Amino acid sequence: MDMQWLNESRCLTEDPELFFPVGNTGPAVDQIDQAKAVCRECNVATQCLEYAIKENQDTGVWGGLSEDERKSLKRKYARARRAG
C-alpha cells in the first residue's frame, strides 16, 4: 500500500502519544477529542482512515475516528456486503 500520504499528514508534527489514549473514558475522552481536532485540519485524513481500516489498526485515532467508531464502521460495511 502506498504510504506517501503520510508525509503530508498533520499529525507528523504532533506527539504520537496523543493519538493513542489509554482507555475511552475520563481523561482519554479529552485526548481523543484533541486528536480528532488535529485530524479535522488534515488534508489526508481520508487516506489515513482507509489505511487504518485496510490494515486493521484497532487502537488509536486514525483519520478522525476512534477505535470504537472504526469498529462500528467496519460492522456497517460487513452488514452492507452481506445484504448486498
PDB file of N, CA, C and O in Angstrom:
ATOM      1  N   MET A   1       0.846  -1.185   0.000  1.00  0.00           N
ATOM      2  CA  MET A   1       0.000   0.000   0.000  1.00  0.00           C
ATOM      3  C   MET A   1       0.890   1.246   0.000  1.00  0.00           C
ATOM      4  O   MET A   1       1.849   1.335   0.767  1.00  0.00           O
ATOM      5  N   ASP A   2       0.566   2.189  -0.854  1.00  0.00           N
ATOM      6  CA  ASP A   2       1.320   3.436  -0.952  1.00  0.00           C
ATOM      7  C   ASP A   2       1.086   4.286   0.293  1.00  0.00           C
ATOM      8  O   ASP A   2      -0.054   4.569   0.661  1.00  0.00           O
ATOM      9  N   MET A   3       2.172   4.684   0.929  1.00  0.00           N
ATOM     10  CA  MET A   3       2.081   5.450   2.175  1.00  0.00           C
ATOM     11  C   MET A   3       2.557   6.892   1.992  1.00  0.00           C
ATOM     12  O   MET A   3       2.829   7.575   2.980  1.00  0.00           O
ATOM     13  N   GLN A   4       2.662   7.365   0.755  1.00  0.00           N
ATOM     14  CA  GLN A   4       3.135   8.730   0.511  1.00  0.00           C
ATOM     15  C   GLN A   4       2.295   9.771   1.245  1.00  0.00           C
ATOM     16  O   GLN A   4       2.816  10.811   1.647  1.00  0.00           O
ATOM     17  N   TRP A   5       1.022   9.508   1.423  1.00  0.00           N
ATOM     18  CA  TRP A   5       0.129  10.436   2.101  1.00  0.00           C
ATOM     19  C   TRP A   5       0.633  10.772   3.500  1.00  0.00           C
ATOM     20  O   TRP A   5       0.383  11.864   4.010  1.00  0.00           O
ATOM     21  N   LEU A   6       1.334   9.843   4.109  1.00  0.00           N
ATOM     22  CA  LEU A   6       1.814  10.042   5.475  1.00  0.00           C
ATOM     23  C   LEU A   6       2.722  11.263   5.583  1.00  0.00           C
ATOM     24  O   LEU A   6       2.730  11.945   6.607  1.00  0.00           O
ATOM     25  N   ASN A   7       3.480  11.537   4.536  1.00  0.00           N
ATOM     26  CA  ASN A   7       4.377  12.698   4.543  1.00  0.00           C
ATOM     27  C   ASN A   7       3.628  14.023   4.576  1.00  0.00           C
ATOM     28  O   ASN A   7       4.210  15.057   4.905  1.00  0.00           O
ATOM     29  N   GLU A   8       2.353  14.000   4.240  1.00  0.00           N
ATOM     30  CA  GLU A   8       1.537  15.214   4.235  1.00  0.00           C
ATOM     31  C   GLU A   8       0.610  15.297   5.442  1.00  0.00           C
ATOM     32  O   GLU A   8      -0.176  16.238   5.557  1.00  0.00           O
ATOM     33  N   SER A   9       0.697  14.333   6.329  1.00  0.00           N
ATOM     34  CA  SER A   9      -0.246  14.274   7.445  1.00  0.00           C
ATOM     35  C   SER A   9       0.021  15.356   8.483  1.00  0.00           C
ATOM     36  O   SER A   9       1.169  15.689   8.780  1.00  0.00           O
ATOM     37  N   ARG A  10      -1.030  15.878   9.008  1.00  0.00           N
ATOM     38  CA  ARG A  10      -0.969  16.933  10.032  1.00  0.00           C
ATOM     39  C   ARG A  10      -0.361  16.401  11.320  1.00  0.00           C
ATOM     40  O   ARG A  10       0.241  17.164  12.074  1.00  0.00           O
ATOM     41  N   CYS A  11      -0.504  15.131  11.581  1.00  0.00           N
ATOM     42  CA  CYS A  11      -0.032  14.551  12.842  1.00  0.00           C
ATOM     43  C   CYS A  11       1.488  14.392  12.900  1.00  0.00           C
ATOM     44  O   CYS A  11       2.031  14.094  13.963  1.00  0.00           O
ATOM     45  N   LEU A  12       2.168  14.581  11.797  1.00  0.00           N
ATOM     46  CA  LEU A  12       3.627  14.434  11.787  1.00  0.00           C
ATOM     47  C   LEU A  12       4.309  15.332  12.802  1.00  0.00           C
ATOM     48  O   LEU A  12       5.362  14.982  13.335  1.00  0.00           O
ATOM     49  N   THR A  13       3.723  16.478  13.072  1.00  0.00           N
ATOM     50  CA  THR A  13       4.339  17.423  13.999  1.00  0.00           C
ATOM     51  C   THR A  13       3.791  17.301  15.415  1.00  0.00           C
ATOM     52  O   THR A  13       4.146  18.091  16.290  1.00  0.00           O
ATOM     53  N   GLU A  14       2.937  16.326  15.640  1.00  0.00           N
ATOM     54  CA  GLU A  14       2.326  16.120  16.958  1.00  0.00           C
ATOM     55  C   GLU A  14       2.993  14.962  17.686  1.00  0.00           C
ATOM     56  O   GLU A  14       3.654  14.125  17.071  1.00  0.00           O
ATOM     57  N   ASP A  15       2.815  14.924  18.989  1.00  0.00           N
ATOM     58  CA  ASP A  15       3.293  13.805  19.797  1.00  0.00           C
ATOM     59  C   ASP A  15       2.441  12.584  19.454  1.00  0.00           C
ATOM     60  O   ASP A  15       1.221  12.636  19.611  1.00  0.00           O
ATOM     61  N   PRO A  16       3.040  11.498  18.994  1.00  0.00           N
ATOM     62  CA  PRO A  16       2.265  10.302  18.628  1.00  0.00           C
ATOM     63  C   PRO A  16       1.386   9.778  19.762  1.00  0.00           C
ATOM     64  O   PRO A  16       0.343   9.175  19.510  1.00  0.00           O
ATOM     65  N   GLU A  17       1.796  10.001  20.995  1.00  0.00           N
ATOM     66  CA  GLU A  17       1.009   9.535  22.144  1.00  0.00           C
ATOM     67  C   GLU A  17      -0.395  10.133  22.150  1.00  0.00           C
ATOM     68  O   GLU A  17      -1.332   9.524  22.666  1.00  0.00           O
ATOM     69  N   LEU A  18      -0.537  11.325  21.575  1.00  0.00           N
ATOM     70  CA  LEU A  18      -1.841  11.978  21.531  1.00  0.00           C
ATOM     71  C   LEU A  18      -2.876  11.088  20.863  1.00  0.00           C
ATOM     72  O   LEU A  18      -4.044  11.093  21.252  1.00  0.00           O
ATOM     73  N   PHE A  19      -2.460  10.331  19.867  1.00  0.00           N
ATOM     74  CA  PHE A  19      -3.381   9.540  19.054  1.00  0.00           C
ATOM     75  C   PHE A  19      -3.628   8.138  19.599  1.00  0.00           C
ATOM     76  O   PHE A  19      -4.357   7.348  18.999  1.00  0.00           O
ATOM     77  N   PHE A  20      -3.017   7.837  20.737  1.00  0.00           N
ATOM     78  CA  PHE A  20      -3.171   6.514  21.339  1.00  0.00           C
ATOM     79  C   PHE A  20      -3.486   6.635  22.821  1.00  0.00           C
ATOM     80  O   PHE A  20      -2.677   6.257  23.668  1.00  0.00           O
ATOM     81  N   PRO A  21      -4.679   7.169  23.135  1.00  0.00           N
ATOM     82  CA  PRO A  21      -5.065   7.308  24.539  1.00  0.00           C
ATOM     83  C   PRO A  21      -5.260   5.942  25.190  1.00  0.00           C
ATOM     84  O   PRO A  21      -5.557   4.947  24.530  1.00  0.00           O
ATOM     85  N   VAL A  22      -5.085   5.933  26.493  1.00  0.00           N
ATOM     86  CA  VAL A  22      -5.306   4.703  27.250  1.00  0.00           C
ATOM     87  C   VAL A  22      -6.748   4.732  27.742  1.00  0.00           C
ATOM     88  O   VAL A  22      -7.109   5.548  28.590  1.00  0.00           O
ATOM     89  N   GLY A  23      -7.567   3.836  27.202  1.00  0.00           N
ATOM     90  CA  GLY A  23      -8.973   3.774  27.576  1.00  0.00           C
ATOM     91  C   GLY A  23      -9.838   4.652  26.698  1.00  0.00           C
ATOM     92  O   GLY A  23      -9.379   5.232  25.714  1.00  0.00           O
ATOM     93  N   ASN A  24     -11.115   4.737  27.081  1.00  0.00           N
ATOM     94  CA  ASN A  24     -12.041   5.584  26.330  1.00  0.00           C
ATOM     95  C   ASN A  24     -13.029   6.286  27.253  1.00  0.00           C
ATOM     96  O   ASN A  24     -14.145   6.620  26.854  1.00  0.00           O
ATOM     97  N   THR A  25     -12.598   6.504  28.497  1.00  0.00           N
ATOM     98  CA  THR A  25     -13.390   7.257  29.459  1.00  0.00           C
ATOM     99  C   THR A  25     -12.476   8.246  30.174  1.00  0.00           C
ATOM    100  O   THR A  25     -11.253   8.170  30.064  1.00  0.00           O
ATOM    101  N   GLY A  26     -13.080   9.165  30.901  1.00  0.00           N
ATOM    102  CA  GLY A  26     -12.313  10.124  31.690  1.00  0.00           C
ATOM    103  C   GLY A  26     -11.374  10.961  30.841  1.00  0.00           C
ATOM    104  O   GLY A  26     -11.779  11.491  29.806  1.00  0.00           O
ATOM    105  N   PRO A  27     -10.109  11.087  31.272  1.00  0.00           N
ATOM    106  CA  PRO A  27      -9.143  11.918  30.544  1.00  0.00           C
ATOM    107  C   PRO A  27      -8.924  11.452  29.101  1.00  0.00           C
ATOM    108  O   PRO A  27      -8.571  12.257  28.238  1.00  0.00           O
ATOM    109  N   ALA A  28      -9.128  10.183  28.841  1.00  0.00           N
ATOM    110  CA  ALA A  28      -8.933   9.663  27.481  1.00  0.00           C
ATOM    111  C   ALA A  28      -9.915  10.309  26.508  1.00  0.00           C
ATOM    112  O   ALA A  28      -9.588  10.497  25.337  1.00  0.00           O
ATOM    113  N   VAL A  29     -11.105  10.647  26.976  1.00  0.00           N
ATOM    114  CA  VAL A  29     -12.102  11.281  26.103  1.00  0.00           C
ATOM    115  C   VAL A  29     -11.578  12.628  25.607  1.00  0.00           C
ATOM    116  O   VAL A  29     -11.711  12.958  24.428  1.00  0.00           O
ATOM    117  N   ASP A  30     -10.980  13.403  26.516  1.00  0.00           N
ATOM    118  CA  ASP A  30     -10.403  14.692  26.115  1.00  0.00           C
ATOM    119  C   ASP A  30      -9.260  14.492  25.131  1.00  0.00           C
ATOM    120  O   ASP A  30      -9.120  15.250  24.171  1.00  0.00           O
ATOM    121  N   GLN A  31      -8.454  13.482  25.369  1.00  0.00           N
ATOM    122  CA  GLN A  31      -7.327  13.199  24.483  1.00  0.00           C
ATOM    123  C   GLN A  31      -7.819  12.796  23.094  1.00  0.00           C
ATOM    124  O   GLN A  31      -7.261  13.222  22.083  1.00  0.00           O
ATOM    125  N   ILE A  32      -8.856  11.980  23.052  1.00  0.00           N
ATOM    126  CA  ILE A  32      -9.453  11.579  21.770  1.00  0.00           C
ATOM    127  C   ILE A  32      -9.967  12.809  21.027  1.00  0.00           C
ATOM    128  O   ILE A  32      -9.767  12.941  19.820  1.00  0.00           O
ATOM    129  N   ASP A  33     -10.629  13.706  21.753  1.00  0.00           N
ATOM    130  CA  ASP A  33     -11.139  14.931  21.128  1.00  0.00           C
ATOM    131  C   ASP A  33     -10.002  15.791  20.581  1.00  0.00           C
ATOM    132  O   ASP A  33     -10.130  16.377  19.505  1.00  0.00           O
ATOM    133  N   GLN A  34      -8.895  15.869  21.314  1.00  0.00           N
ATOM    134  CA  GLN A  34      -7.738  16.641  20.841  1.00  0.00           C
ATOM    135  C   GLN A  34      -7.151  16.013  19.576  1.00  0.00           C
ATOM    136  O   GLN A  34      -6.797  16.718  18.631  1.00  0.00           O
ATOM    137  N   ALA A  35      -7.053  14.699  19.567  1.00  0.00           N
ATOM    138  CA  ALA A  35      -6.521  14.010  18.386  1.00  0.00           C
ATOM    139  C   ALA A  35      -7.436  14.230  17.180  1.00  0.00           C
ATOM    140  O   ALA A  35      -6.961  14.479  16.072  1.00  0.00           O
ATOM    141  N   LYS A  36      -8.732  14.138  17.399  1.00  0.00           N
ATOM    142  CA  LYS A  36      -9.684  14.353  16.308  1.00  0.00           C
ATOM    143  C   LYS A  36      -9.605  15.777  15.766  1.00  0.00           C
ATOM    144  O   LYS A  36      -9.803  16.001  14.572  1.00  0.00           O
ATOM    145  N   ALA A  37      -9.316  16.741  16.645  1.00  0.00           N
ATOM    146  CA  ALA A  37      -9.172  18.133  16.203  1.00  0.00           C
ATOM    147  C   ALA A  37      -8.000  18.261  15.229  1.00  0.00           C
ATOM    148  O   ALA A  37      -8.084  19.004  14.252  1.00  0.00           O
ATOM    149  N   VAL A  38      -6.922  17.546  15.491  1.00  0.00           N
ATOM    150  CA  VAL A  38      -5.782  17.539  14.572  1.00  0.00           C
ATOM    151  C   VAL A  38      -6.214  16.922  13.245  1.00  0.00           C
ATOM    152  O   VAL A  38      -5.894  17.446  12.178  1.00  0.00           O
ATOM    153  N   CYS A  39      -6.932  15.822  13.313  1.00  0.00           N
ATOM    154  CA  CYS A  39      -7.390  15.140  12.098  1.00  0.00           C
ATOM    155  C   CYS A  39      -8.301  16.029  11.255  1.00  0.00           C
ATOM    156  O   CYS A  39      -8.252  15.985  10.026  1.00  0.00           O
ATOM    157  N   ARG A  40      -9.125  16.831  11.910  1.00  0.00           N
ATOM    158  CA  ARG A  40     -10.036  17.714  11.159  1.00  0.00           C
ATOM    159  C   ARG A  40      -9.270  18.728  10.316  1.00  0.00           C
ATOM    160  O   ARG A  40      -9.786  19.209   9.307  1.00  0.00           O
ATOM    161  N   GLU A  41      -8.061  19.053  10.714  1.00  0.00           N
ATOM    162  CA  GLU A  41      -7.231  20.013   9.979  1.00  0.00           C
ATOM    163  C   GLU A  41      -6.339  19.334   8.942  1.00  0.00           C
ATOM    164  O   GLU A  41      -5.569  20.004   8.254  1.00  0.00           O
ATOM    165  N   CYS A  42      -6.437  18.020   8.828  1.00  0.00           N
ATOM    166  CA  CYS A  42      -5.522  17.248   7.993  1.00  0.00           C
ATOM    167  C   CYS A  42      -6.090  17.033   6.590  1.00  0.00           C
ATOM    168  O   CYS A  42      -7.258  16.682   6.422  1.00  0.00           O
ATOM    169  N   ASN A  43      -5.243  17.249   5.600  1.00  0.00           N
ATOM    170  CA  ASN A  43      -5.662  17.071   4.205  1.00  0.00           C
ATOM    171  C   ASN A  43      -5.681  15.614   3.759  1.00  0.00           C
ATOM    172  O   ASN A  43      -6.226  15.299   2.701  1.00  0.00           O
ATOM    173  N   VAL A  44      -5.097  14.729   4.547  1.00  0.00           N
ATOM    174  CA  VAL A  44      -5.031  13.319   4.145  1.00  0.00           C
ATOM    175  C   VAL A  44      -5.759  12.405   5.140  1.00  0.00           C
ATOM    176  O   VAL A  44      -5.448  11.218   5.237  1.00  0.00           O
ATOM    177  N   ALA A  45      -6.715  12.956   5.868  1.00  0.00           N
ATOM    178  CA  ALA A  45      -7.447  12.166   6.859  1.00  0.00           C
ATOM    179  C   ALA A  45      -8.183  10.990   6.215  1.00  0.00           C
ATOM    180  O   ALA A  45      -8.268   9.917   6.812  1.00  0.00           O
ATOM    181  N   THR A  46      -8.707  11.176   5.024  1.00  0.00           N
ATOM    182  CA  THR A  46      -9.420  10.092   4.343  1.00  0.00           C
ATOM    183  C   THR A  46      -8.480   8.933   4.037  1.00  0.00           C
ATOM    184  O   THR A  46      -8.827   7.773   4.261  1.00  0.00           O
ATOM    185  N   GLN A  47      -7.295   9.243   3.528  1.00  0.00           N
ATOM    186  CA  GLN A  47      -6.314   8.194   3.245  1.00  0.00           C
ATOM    187  C   GLN A  47      -5.888   7.491   4.532  1.00  0.00           C
ATOM    188  O   GLN A  47      -5.687   6.276   4.550  1.00  0.00           O
ATOM    189  N   CYS A  48      -5.755   8.256   5.592  1.00  0.00           N
ATOM    190  CA  CYS A  48      -5.378   7.701   6.890  1.00  0.00           C
ATOM    191  C   CYS A  48      -6.439   6.714   7.378  1.00  0.00           C
ATOM    192  O   CYS A  48      -6.115   5.616   7.831  1.00  0.00           O
ATOM    193  N   LEU A  49      -7.691   7.111   7.282  1.00  0.00           N
ATOM    194  CA  LEU A  49      -8.784   6.237   7.702  1.00  0.00           C
ATOM    195  C   LEU A  49      -8.839   4.980   6.844  1.00  0.00           C
ATOM    196  O   LEU A  49      -9.017   3.880   7.367  1.00  0.00           O
ATOM    197  N   GLU A  50      -8.688   5.133   5.545  1.00  0.00           N
ATOM    198  CA  GLU A  50      -8.684   3.963   4.654  1.00  0.00           C
ATOM    199  C   GLU A  50      -7.559   3.004   5.033  1.00  0.00           C
ATOM    200  O   GLU A  50      -7.759   1.790   5.070  1.00  0.00           O
ATOM    201  N   TYR A  51      -6.385   3.547   5.312  1.00  0.00           N
ATOM    202  CA  TYR A  51      -5.249   2.720   5.729  1.00  0.00           C
ATOM    203  C   TYR A  51      -5.588   1.965   7.015  1.00  0.00           C
ATOM    204  O   TYR A  51      -5.367   0.758   7.109  1.00  0.00           O
ATOM    205  N   ALA A  52      -6.119   2.674   7.991  1.00  0.00           N
ATOM    206  CA  ALA A  52      -6.425   2.058   9.284  1.00  0.00           C
ATOM    207  C   ALA A  52      -7.417   0.913   9.133  1.00  0.00           C
ATOM    208  O   ALA A  52      -7.279  -0.121   9.786  1.00  0.00           O
ATOM    209  N   ILE A  53      -8.409   1.092   8.281  1.00  0.00           N
ATOM    210  CA  ILE A  53      -9.414   0.047   8.084  1.00  0.00           C
ATOM    211  C   ILE A  53      -8.811  -1.141   7.337  1.00  0.00           C
ATOM    212  O   ILE A  53      -9.008  -2.289   7.736  1.00  0.00           O
ATOM    213  N   LYS A  54      -8.086  -0.873   6.267  1.00  0.00           N
ATOM    214  CA  LYS A  54      -7.498  -1.961   5.477  1.00  0.00           C
ATOM    215  C   LYS A  54      -6.457  -2.751   6.259  1.00  0.00           C
ATOM    216  O   LYS A  54      -6.332  -3.964   6.090  1.00  0.00           O
ATOM    217  N   GLU A  55      -5.714  -2.061   7.112  1.00  0.00           N
ATOM    218  CA  GLU A  55      -4.635  -2.710   7.860  1.00  0.00           C
ATOM    219  C   GLU A  55      -5.068  -3.145   9.260  1.00  0.00           C
ATOM    220  O   GLU A  55      -4.239  -3.551  10.075  1.00  0.00           O
ATOM    221  N   ASN A  56      -6.363  -3.058   9.531  1.00  0.00           N
ATOM    222  CA  ASN A  56      -6.924  -3.481  10.817  1.00  0.00           C
ATOM    223  C   ASN A  56      -6.243  -2.832  12.017  1.00  0.00           C
ATOM    224  O   ASN A  56      -5.926  -3.498  13.002  1.00  0.00           O
ATOM    225  N   GLN A  57      -6.023  -1.530  11.920  1.00  0.00           N
ATOM    226  CA  GLN A  57      -5.491  -0.786  13.062  1.00  0.00           C
ATOM    227  C   GLN A  57      -6.611  -0.697  14.095  1.00  0.00           C
ATOM    228  O   GLN A  57      -7.600   0.006  13.885  1.00  0.00           O
ATOM    229  N   ASP A  58      -6.458  -1.399  15.188  1.00  0.00           N
ATOM    230  CA  ASP A  58      -7.555  -1.450  16.150  1.00  0.00           C
ATOM    231  C   ASP A  58      -7.307  -0.612  17.396  1.00  0.00           C
ATOM    232  O   ASP A  58      -8.082  -0.684  18.350  1.00  0.00           O
ATOM    233  N   THR A  59      -6.245   0.178  17.405  1.00  0.00           N
ATOM    234  CA  THR A  59      -6.001   1.082  18.524  1.00  0.00           C
ATOM    235  C   THR A  59      -5.747   2.484  17.994  1.00  0.00           C
ATOM    236  O   THR A  59      -5.258   2.663  16.879  1.00  0.00           O
ATOM    237  N   GLY A  60      -6.081   3.457  18.796  1.00  0.00           N
ATOM    238  CA  GLY A  60      -5.767   4.836  18.473  1.00  0.00           C
ATOM    239  C   GLY A  60      -6.794   5.535  17.602  1.00  0.00           C
ATOM    240  O   GLY A  60      -7.792   4.952  17.177  1.00  0.00           O
ATOM    241  N   VAL A  61      -6.513   6.799  17.355  1.00  0.00           N
ATOM    242  CA  VAL A  61      -7.333   7.640  16.485  1.00  0.00           C
ATOM    243  C   VAL A  61      -6.650   7.693  15.126  1.00  0.00           C
ATOM    244  O   VAL A  61      -5.483   8.072  15.022  1.00  0.00           O
ATOM    245  N   TRP A  62      -7.374   7.318  14.104  1.00  0.00           N
ATOM    246  CA  TRP A  62      -6.873   7.312  12.720  1.00  0.00           C
ATOM    247  C   TRP A  62      -7.918   7.966  11.840  1.00  0.00           C
ATOM    248  O   TRP A  62      -9.094   7.608  11.897  1.00  0.00           O
ATOM    249  N   GLY A  63      -7.500   8.914  11.033  1.00  0.00           N
ATOM    250  CA  GLY A  63      -8.428   9.540  10.093  1.00  0.00           C
ATOM    251  C   GLY A  63      -9.619  10.199  10.753  1.00  0.00           C
ATOM    252  O   GLY A  63     -10.678  10.332  10.141  1.00  0.00           O
ATOM    253  N   GLY A  64      -9.454  10.608  11.985  1.00  0.00           N
ATOM    254  CA  GLY A  64     -10.526  11.302  12.691  1.00  0.00           C
ATOM    255  C   GLY A  64     -11.519  10.409  13.400  1.00  0.00           C
ATOM    256  O   GLY A  64     -12.500  10.903  13.957  1.00  0.00           O
ATOM    257  N   LEU A  65     -11.289   9.098  13.394  1.00  0.00           N
ATOM    258  CA  LEU A  65     -12.200   8.182  14.079  1.00  0.00           C
ATOM    259  C   LEU A  65     -11.479   7.438  15.195  1.00  0.00           C
ATOM    260  O   LEU A  65     -10.319   7.048  15.059  1.00  0.00           O
ATOM    261  N   SER A  66     -12.188   7.254  16.288  1.00  0.00           N
ATOM    262  CA  SER A  66     -11.655   6.498  17.420  1.00  0.00           C
ATOM    263  C   SER A  66     -11.745   5.000  17.138  1.00  0.00           C
ATOM    264  O   SER A  66     -12.319   4.572  16.136  1.00  0.00           O
ATOM    265  N   GLU A  67     -11.171   4.227  18.032  1.00  0.00           N
ATOM    266  CA  GLU A  67     -11.225   2.762  17.909  1.00  0.00           C
ATOM    267  C   GLU A  67     -12.667   2.286  17.785  1.00  0.00           C
ATOM    268  O   GLU A  67     -13.004   1.517  16.884  1.00  0.00           O
ATOM    269  N   ASP A  68     -13.515   2.752  18.703  1.00  0.00           N
ATOM    270  CA  ASP A  68     -14.911   2.313  18.703  1.00  0.00           C
ATOM    271  C   ASP A  68     -15.642   2.742  17.434  1.00  0.00           C
ATOM    272  O   ASP A  68     -16.454   1.988  16.899  1.00  0.00           O
ATOM    273  N   GLU A  69     -15.358   3.938  16.957  1.00  0.00           N
ATOM    274  CA  GLU A  69     -16.017   4.422  15.739  1.00  0.00           C
ATOM    275  C   GLU A  69     -15.595   3.609  14.521  1.00  0.00           C
ATOM    276  O   GLU A  69     -16.419   3.317  13.654  1.00  0.00           O
ATOM    277  N   ARG A  70     -14.324   3.244  14.452  1.00  0.00           N
ATOM    278  CA  ARG A  70     -13.874   2.409  13.324  1.00  0.00           C
ATOM    279  C   ARG A  70     -14.488   1.018  13.404  1.00  0.00           C
ATOM    280  O   ARG A  70     -14.870   0.456  12.378  1.00  0.00           O
ATOM    281  N   LYS A  71     -14.588   0.457  14.593  1.00  0.00           N
ATOM    282  CA  LYS A  71     -15.221  -0.859  14.740  1.00  0.00           C
ATOM    283  C   LYS A  71     -16.665  -0.808  14.260  1.00  0.00           C
ATOM    284  O   LYS A  71     -17.126  -1.711  13.563  1.00  0.00           O
ATOM    285  N   SER A  72     -17.368   0.237  14.630  1.00  0.00           N
ATOM    286  CA  SER A  72     -18.757   0.398  14.198  1.00  0.00           C
ATOM    287  C   SER A  72     -18.845   0.528  12.679  1.00  0.00           C
ATOM    288  O   SER A  72     -19.716  -0.072  12.050  1.00  0.00           O
ATOM    289  N   LEU A  73     -17.948   1.306  12.098  1.00  0.00           N
ATOM    290  CA  LEU A  73     -17.925   1.480  10.648  1.00  0.00           C
ATOM    291  C   LEU A  73     -17.650   0.158   9.943  1.00  0.00           C
ATOM    292  O   LEU A  73     -18.277  -0.148   8.929  1.00  0.00           O
ATOM    293  N   LYS A  74     -16.730  -0.616  10.466  1.00  0.00           N
ATOM    294  CA  LYS A  74     -16.414  -1.916   9.864  1.00  0.00           C
ATOM    295  C   LYS A  74     -17.608  -2.864   9.943  1.00  0.00           C
ATOM    296  O   LYS A  74     -17.852  -3.636   9.016  1.00  0.00           O
ATOM    297  N   ARG A  75     -18.348  -2.809  11.044  1.00  0.00           N
ATOM    298  CA  ARG A  75     -19.551  -3.649  11.165  1.00  0.00           C
ATOM    299  C   ARG A  75     -20.594  -3.242  10.128  1.00  0.00           C
ATOM    300  O   ARG A  75     -21.242  -4.096   9.523  1.00  0.00           O
ATOM    301  N   LYS A  76     -20.752  -1.935   9.927  1.00  0.00           N
ATOM    302  CA  LYS A  76     -21.710  -1.455   8.925  1.00  0.00           C
ATOM    303  C   LYS A  76     -21.308  -1.921   7.531  1.00  0.00           C
ATOM    304  O   LYS A  76     -22.159  -2.357   6.756  1.00  0.00           O
ATOM    305  N   TYR A  77     -20.010  -1.831   7.205  1.00  0.00           N
ATOM    306  CA  TYR A  77     -19.525  -2.317   5.908  1.00  0.00           C
ATOM    307  C   TYR A  77     -19.823  -3.801   5.749  1.00  0.00           C
ATOM    308  O   TYR A  77     -20.279  -4.238   4.693  1.00  0.00           O
ATOM    309  N   ALA A  78     -19.567  -4.573   6.797  1.00  0.00           N
ATOM    310  CA  ALA A  78     -19.777  -6.022   6.736  1.00  0.00           C
ATOM    311  C   ALA A  78     -21.255  -6.345   6.518  1.00  0.00           C
ATOM    312  O   ALA A  78     -21.587  -7.221   5.719  1.00  0.00           O
ATOM    313  N   ARG A  79     -22.140  -5.643   7.224  1.00  0.00           N
ATOM    314  CA  ARG A  79     -23.582  -5.865   7.048  1.00  0.00           C
ATOM    315  C   ARG A  79     -24.012  -5.513   5.630  1.00  0.00           C
ATOM    316  O   ARG A  79     -24.804  -6.231   5.021  1.00  0.00           O
ATOM    317  N   ALA A  80     -23.496  -4.423   5.112  1.00  0.00           N
ATOM    318  CA  ALA A  80     -23.860  -3.999   3.755  1.00  0.00           C
ATOM    319  C   ALA A  80     -23.392  -5.018   2.725  1.00  0.00           C
ATOM    320  O   ALA A  80     -24.105  -5.291   1.760  1.00  0.00           O
ATOM    321  N   ARG A  81     -22.207  -5.584   2.916  1.00  0.00           N
ATOM    322  CA  ARG A  81     -21.704  -6.604   1.979  1.00  0.00           C
ATOM    323  C   ARG A  81     -22.574  -7.854   2.027  1.00  0.00           C
ATOM    324  O   ARG A  81     -22.881  -8.445   0.992  1.00  0.00           O
ATOM    325  N   ARG A  82     -22.968  -8.252   3.232  1.00  0.00           N
ATOM    326  CA  ARG A  82     -23.811  -9.452   3.358  1.00  0.00           C
ATOM    327  C   ARG A  82     -25.184  -9.223   2.736  1.00  0.00           C
ATOM    328  O   ARG A  82     -25.757 -10.129   2.131  1.00  0.00           O
ATOM    329  N   ALA A  83     -25.705  -8.018   2.886  1.00  0.00           N
ATOM    330  CA  ALA A  83     -27.038  -7.713   2.370  1.00  0.00           C
ATOM    331  C   ALA A  83     -27.026  -7.464   0.866  1.00  0.00           C
ATOM    332  O   ALA A  83     -28.036  -7.646   0.187  1.00  0.00           O
ATOM    333  N   GLY A  84     -25.875  -7.047   0.357  1.00  0.00           N
ATOM    334  CA  GLY A  84     -25.827  -6.573  -0.999  1.00  0.00           C
ATOM    335  C   GLY A  84     -25.483  -7.513  -2.043  1.00  0.00           C
ATOM    336  O   GLY A  84     -25.433  -7.141  -3.215  1.00  0.00           O
TER     337      GLY A  84
END
